[in-house]
């Protein structure tokens, strides 16, 4: 997909209004523009209005409820092609508080639907001090618990260290990539690759 200039990234930050989820949606939509793959928001009502088939494929079955058959998971964004879901993209500014929620829904989606589930994050840091940035992911050789959990229960973690979303990050500091933790710029190509396999796993 090629390297982006700082000017291009800054333009997108402005367009997104400082919202990380919207930044990711804009980025992926731009990179996938000529592929017939759409990046849409995971709003249940909007998706059900758009396509009953897509809603059924994204909703999860309940076994013990006599009245409600399906439940909607924690979906920020979803990559789709021909009304089939390819990838659920959880967009989190930081892992504090909600990472376990992402892992829980990822486990369910991967078991019940075979849909890929990934996390997109700027790596806002562990915030041990206000003016100090320490990566939430550690390194491949010295991983944090979150990195180890991601390796077990996610299909990928995609990071872009934008200073607008990483308070306290200094020049030269960045997330250490390797294994499950990769640059955000690799996600569009992975979505394209996964889109070629969806018909094997999902029945229209």
C-alpha positions as CSV (number, residue, x, y, z in Angstrom):
1,X,0.0,0.0,0.0
2,X,3.0,2.3,0.3
3,X,4.3,4.7,2.9
4,X,2.2,7.7,3.8
5,X,3.5,11.2,4.5
6,X,2.9,12.9,7.8
7,X,0.8,15.5,5.9
8,X,-1.6,12.7,4.7
9,X,-1.9,11.3,8.2
10,X,-2.5,14.8,9.6
11,X,-5.2,15.5,7.1
12,X,-7.0,12.4,8.2
13,X,-6.7,13.2,11.9
14,X,-8.4,16.6,11.1
15,X,-11.1,14.9,9.0
16,X,-11.7,12.4,11.8
17,X,-12.1,15.2,14.4
18,X,-9.7,13.5,16.7
19,X,-11.8,10.4,16.9
20,X,-9.6,7.2,16.6
21,X,-12.4,4.9,15.3
22,X,-13.2,7.4,12.5
23,X,-9.5,7.8,11.7
24,X,-9.2,4.1,11.2
25,X,-12.4,4.0,9.1
26,X,-11.2,6.8,6.8
27,X,-7.8,5.2,6.5
28,X,-9.1,1.7,5.5
29,X,-11.8,3.1,3.2
30,X,-9.1,5.1,1.3
31,X,-6.8,2.1,1.0
32,X,-9.5,-0.3,-0.1
33,X,-11.3,2.1,-2.4
34,X,-11.0,0.0,-5.6
35,X,-11.5,-3.4,-4.1
36,X,-15.3,-3.8,-3.6
37,X,-14.6,-4.0,0.1
38,X,-16.4,-1.6,2.4
39,X,-15.6,-0.5,5.9
40,X,-18.8,0.3,7.8
41,X,-19.6,1.1,11.4
42,X,-20.9,-1.7,13.5
43,X,-24.2,-0.1,14.5
44,X,-26.7,-2.9,14.9
45,X,-29.8,-0.9,13.8
46,X,-28.0,0.5,10.7
47,X,-26.6,-2.9,9.7
48,X,-30.0,-4.6,10.1
49,X,-31.6,-1.9,8.0
50,X,-29.0,-2.3,5.3
51,X,-29.0,-6.1,5.1
52,X,-30.8,-8.8,7.0
53,X,-28.3,-11.3,5.8
54,X,-25.3,-9.3,7.1
55,X,-27.1,-8.8,10.4
56,X,-27.7,-12.5,10.8
57,X,-24.0,-13.3,10.1
58,X,-22.8,-10.7,12.6
59,X,-25.2,-11.5,15.4
60,X,-24.4,-14.3,17.8
61,X,-26.9,-17.0,18.8
62,X,-28.1,-17.3,22.4
63,X,-28.7,-20.8,23.8
64,X,-30.6,-20.1,27.0
65,X,-32.9,-17.2,26.3
66,X,-36.6,-18.2,25.5
67,X,-37.4,-14.9,23.9
68,X,-34.2,-13.5,22.3
69,X,-32.4,-15.7,19.8
70,X,-29.4,-13.4,19.0
71,X,-27.2,-10.8,20.7
72,X,-25.0,-8.1,19.1
73,X,-21.4,-8.0,20.0
74,X,-18.9,-5.2,20.5
75,X,-18.4,-4.2,16.9
76,X,-16.7,-0.8,16.2
77,X,-16.1,-1.4,12.4
78,X,-16.5,-4.2,10.0
79,X,-15.0,-4.9,6.6
80,X,-17.6,-6.4,4.2
81,X,-17.7,-7.7,0.7
82,X,-20.9,-8.6,-1.1
83,X,-22.8,-8.3,2.2
84,X,-20.5,-10.9,3.8
85,X,-18.4,-9.9,6.8
86,X,-14.6,-10.3,6.4
87,X,-13.1,-8.7,9.5
88,X,-14.4,-7.1,12.7
89,X,-12.1,-4.2,13.7
90,X,-12.2,-3.2,17.4
91,X,-10.8,0.3,17.7
92,X,-9.5,1.2,21.1
93,X,-7.5,4.2,22.1
94,X,-5.9,2.3,25.0
95,X,-6.2,-1.1,26.5
96,X,-7.2,0.3,29.9
97,X,-10.6,-1.1,31.0
98,X,-12.0,-2.5,27.7
99,X,-9.4,-4.9,26.3
100,X,-10.9,-7.9,28.1
101,X,-14.3,-7.0,26.4
102,X,-12.6,-7.1,23.0
103,X,-11.0,-10.5,23.9
104,X,-14.3,-11.9,25.0
105,X,-16.2,-11.0,21.9
106,X,-13.3,-12.0,19.7
107,X,-13.3,-15.5,21.2
108,X,-17.1,-15.8,20.6
109,X,-16.9,-14.6,17.0
110,X,-13.9,-16.8,16.1
111,X,-15.6,-19.9,17.6
112,X,-19.1,-19.3,16.2
113,X,-18.5,-17.6,12.9
114,X,-14.9,-17.9,11.8
115,X,-14.9,-14.1,11.1
116,X,-11.5,-12.6,11.7
117,X,-11.3,-10.2,14.7
118,X,-8.5,-7.6,15.0
119,X,-7.6,-4.6,17.2
120,X,-6.6,-1.3,15.8
121,X,-4.9,1.0,18.4
122,X,-2.5,4.0,18.5
123,X,-0.9,2.5,21.6
124,X,-1.7,5.3,23.9
125,X,0.8,4.0,26.5
126,X,0.6,2.6,30.0
127,X,0.5,6.1,31.3
128,X,2.5,5.5,34.4
129,X,3.2,9.2,34.4
130,X,1.4,12.0,32.6
131,X,4.4,13.1,30.6
132,X,5.9,9.6,30.0
133,X,4.9,7.1,27.3
134,X,5.6,3.4,27.8
135,X,4.1,1.0,25.2
136,X,1.2,-1.2,26.3
137,X,2.7,-4.1,24.3
138,X,6.2,-4.6,25.5
139,X,8.4,-6.4,22.9
140,X,8.3,-9.8,21.2
141,X,11.1,-10.9,23.6
142,X,9.6,-9.3,26.7
143,X,5.8,-9.2,26.0
144,X,3.2,-7.7,28.4
145,X,0.3,-9.8,29.5
146,X,-1.9,-8.0,26.9
147,X,0.5,-9.0,24.1
148,X,0.3,-12.6,25.2
149,X,-3.5,-12.5,25.4
150,X,-3.7,-10.9,21.9
151,X,-1.5,-13.7,20.5
152,X,-4.0,-16.3,21.8
153,X,-7.3,-14.6,21.1
154,X,-7.0,-12.1,18.2
155,X,-6.2,-12.4,14.6
156,X,-4.0,-9.3,14.7
157,X,-3.1,-6.0,16.5
158,X,-2.5,-3.1,14.2
159,X,-0.8,0.0,15.5
160,X,-0.1,3.5,14.3
161,X,1.7,5.8,16.9
162,X,0.1,9.1,16.1
163,X,1.1,11.8,18.6
164,X,-2.5,13.2,18.6
165,X,-3.6,9.9,20.3
166,X,-0.4,9.1,22.2
167,X,0.0,11.5,25.0
168,X,3.6,11.9,26.1
169,X,5.2,10.0,23.3
170,X,8.6,11.4,22.4
171,X,10.5,11.6,19.2
172,X,12.1,8.2,18.5
173,X,9.7,6.3,20.7
174,X,7.4,3.8,19.1
175,X,5.6,0.4,19.5
176,X,8.0,-2.5,18.9
177,X,6.4,-4.6,16.1
178,X,6.7,-8.3,15.7
179,X,4.4,-11.3,15.8
180,X,0.8,-10.3,16.5
181,X,1.6,-6.6,16.8
182,X,2.0,-5.0,13.3
183,X,1.8,-1.6,11.6
184,X,-1.7,-0.4,10.7
185,X,-0.6,0.0,7.1
186,X,-0.5,-3.8,6.8
187,X,-4.2,-4.2,7.7
188,X,-5.7,-3.3,4.2
189,X,-3.6,-6.0,2.5
190,X,-4.6,-8.6,5.2
191,X,-8.3,-7.7,4.7
192,X,-7.9,-8.2,1.0
193,X,-6.2,-11.6,1.6
194,X,-9.0,-12.7,4.0
195,X,-11.7,-11.6,1.7
196,X,-10.7,-14.3,-0.8
197,X,-11.5,-17.0,1.8
198,X,-14.8,-15.8,3.2
199,X,-17.0,-17.9,0.9
200,X,-15.4,-21.0,2.4
201,X,-16.6,-20.2,5.9
202,X,-19.8,-18.3,5.4
203,X,-23.0,-19.4,3.8
204,X,-25.0,-16.5,2.2
